Amino acid sequence: DTEVTQTPKHLVMGMTNKKSLKCEQHMGHRAMYWYKQKAKKPPELMFVYSYEKLSINESVPSRFSPECPNSSLLNLHLHALQPEDSALYLCASSLEGGGTGELFFGEGSRLTVL
Amino acid sequence: GQNIDQPTEMTATEGAIVQINCTYQTSGFNGLFWYQQHAGEAPTFLSYNVLDGLEEKGRFSSFLSRSKGYSYLLLKELQMKDSASYLCAVRDRWDNYGQNFVFGPGTRLSVLP
């Protein structure tokens, strides 16, 4: 299994809603990432979890709340978002402790905030 | 600061060769990666360089010069399916806290018949 699975693929939410994005991998990777990507722009790092601990938080607003319940799962909880938060949210994972460490990306969750 | 530059757009003809350049200035260096991203899809890993020189993988090759802060991705025998964005990414840190990647703006390649 070399996949990173993200759900939902599409999400439309109002500014007062609470929703969550989910990400799952079964490759034994111990680092998981959330990236935000706007149209025609590169991915921007939001959070990194390494061995289930939050290791990097790139000054992301508190309306985005990450959670790593175990080494295979990564969630991104969304609350009181703004229309400018509409974007493709990519989850990625990587093998730590050896190899090239390249990122394996999921297909993304396309979020629209009304 | 962190800065990675790539051409915004390139056009090439099916069957031809195209070279996509990337220059970088980052606080650290622990490898340079190239990813391919088709519109609306996730990026997929193409190549990795950590030492100077050329790495070849089928129709794709990638070159690195650390002293010049320069890399290129070479695509041979272009096919229509190679139309995509190509992202240059530098890993500037890899430690017990994980990896930090800095992505370039991406180069949108259009392959014409």
Interface residues (C-beta under 8 A of the other chain):
Chain A: V4 A31 Y33 K40 K41 P42 P43 E44 L45 V48 Y49 S50 S55 I56 L90 S94 E96 T100 G101 E102 L103 F104 F105 G106 E107 G108
Chain B: G31 F33 Y35 E41 A42 P43 T44 F45 Y48 L87 R91 W94 N96 Y97 G98 Q99 N100 F101 F103 G104 P105 G106 R108
